[in-house]
Amino acid sequence: QVQLVESGGGLVQAGGSLRLSCVASGSIFSVNAMGWYRQAPGKLRELVAAVTTDGTTNYADSVKGRFTISRDNARNTVTLQMNSLKPEDTAVYYCTIRSRRTGLPNYWGQGTQVTVSS
């Protein structure tokens, strides 16, 4: 079984920072990328940031310059440093693993709530 456990969510004022962490465990045959998705009420789920095992990163335009993703391939961990937070960043954030080079993630965490107050 595969388990992704997120931590670090919470309530923060606009302009503040949070650091989300995720630890993956279980029988994962392959990992192409780890990343973070988010979903706000009434909105579609969207990719926030992802990093492949070779170090390639991908960010949503809305978070470029503010968020930084990093990973430890050996331990299957991924971190999202979130700076200059805005109210529109409020969402449930999900840690993910993708096994193949392209496509949607194959594994999802339970999610952690991030709330940014104005």
Phi, psi and omega per residue, in radians:
Q1 nan 2.652 -3.124
V2 -2.001 2.372 3.137
Q3 -2.351 2.297 3.048
L4 -2.041 2.185 -3.083
V5 -2.087 2.053 3.129
E6 -1.664 2.684 3.040
S7 -2.650 2.812 3.041
G8 1.864 -0.112 3.115
G9 -1.236 2.908 3.133
G10 2.855 -2.861 -3.130
L11 -1.836 2.299 -3.134
V12 -2.526 2.631 3.088
Q13 -1.355 2.676 3.074
A14 -0.942 2.386 -3.083
G15 1.606 -0.197 -3.130
G16 -1.480 -3.019 -3.062
S17 -2.322 2.648 2.992
L18 -2.468 2.689 3.054
R19 -2.156 2.056 3.082
L20 -1.681 2.415 3.114
S21 -2.227 2.657 3.131
C22 -2.487 2.337 3.073
V23 -2.096 2.205 3.121
A24 -1.774 2.481 3.101
S25 -2.530 2.831 3.128
G26 1.896 -3.031 -3.065
S27 -1.516 1.579 3.083
I28 -1.837 2.027 -3.080
F29 -1.204 -0.719 -3.108
S30 -2.642 2.644 3.098
V31 -2.313 2.000 3.014
N32 -1.544 -0.697 -3.094
A33 -2.683 2.658 2.937
M34 -2.112 2.601 -3.108
G35 -2.910 -2.972 -3.102
W36 -2.313 2.268 2.944
Y37 -1.920 2.842 3.032
R38 -2.508 2.717 3.086
Q39 -2.483 2.126 3.078
A40 -1.723 2.726 3.126
P41 -0.971 2.281 3.119
G42 1.331 0.077 -3.121
K43 -2.117 2.801 3.102
L44 -1.304 2.660 3.031
R45 -1.167 2.389 -3.098
E46 -2.385 2.638 3.040
L47 -1.288 2.265 3.075
V48 -1.638 -0.924 -3.115
A49 -2.834 2.621 3.086
A50 -2.598 2.715 3.092
V51 -2.442 2.292 3.101
T52 -1.478 2.963 -3.119
T53 -1.176 -0.363 3.086
D54 -1.593 0.058 3.033
G55 1.736 -0.035 3.114
T56 -1.211 2.311 -3.127
T57 -1.991 2.694 3.106
N58 -2.482 2.241 -3.118
Y59 -2.193 2.542 2.934
A60 -1.118 2.511 -3.126
D61 -0.986 -0.585 -3.066
S62 -1.220 -0.273 -3.094
V63 -2.035 -0.071 -3.133
K64 -1.024 2.340 -3.118
G65 1.517 -0.222 -3.134
R66 -1.987 -0.622 -3.106
F67 -1.894 2.592 3.081
T68 -2.357 2.239 3.109
I69 -1.827 2.471 3.082
S70 -2.496 2.781 -3.096
R71 -2.551 2.793 3.001
D72 -2.138 1.762 -3.049
N73 -1.073 -0.670 -3.080
A74 -1.124 -0.561 -3.084
R75 -1.864 0.050 -3.119
N76 0.899 0.901 3.069
T77 -2.105 2.663 3.119
V78 -2.524 2.498 -3.096
T79 -2.248 2.492 3.059
L80 -2.136 1.914 3.041
Q81 -1.521 2.114 -3.039
M82 -2.026 1.941 3.141
N83 -1.994 2.842 3.116
S84 0.861 0.850 -3.057
L85 -1.135 2.530 -3.137
K86 -2.094 2.724 3.092
P87 -0.959 -0.582 3.137
E88 -1.227 -0.135 3.016
D89 -1.401 -0.148 3.140
T90 -1.059 2.168 -3.095
A91 -3.096 2.992 2.908
V92 -1.555 2.227 -3.099
Y93 -1.830 2.310 -3.076
Y94 -2.054 2.276 2.986
C95 -1.405 2.439 -3.078
T96 -2.412 2.741 2.983
I97 -2.235 2.338 3.012
R98 -1.991 2.262 -3.085
S99 -1.498 -0.519 -3.085
R100 -1.803 3.019 -3.067
R101 -1.224 -0.555 -3.141
T102 -2.333 2.934 3.081
G103 1.833 -3.018 -3.131
L104 -1.402 2.797 3.079
P105 -1.067 2.669 3.121
N106 -1.717 -0.389 -3.106
Y107 -2.351 2.495 -3.085
W108 -2.316 2.498 2.958
G109 -1.428 3.105 -3.118
Q110 -1.376 -0.312 3.108
G111 1.732 2.645 3.067
T112 -2.366 2.375 -3.060
Q113 -1.414 2.284 2.989
V114 -2.059 2.142 3.134
T115 -2.168 2.185 -3.131
V116 -2.001 2.058 -3.120
S117 -1.590 2.634 -3.128
S118 -1.482 nan nan
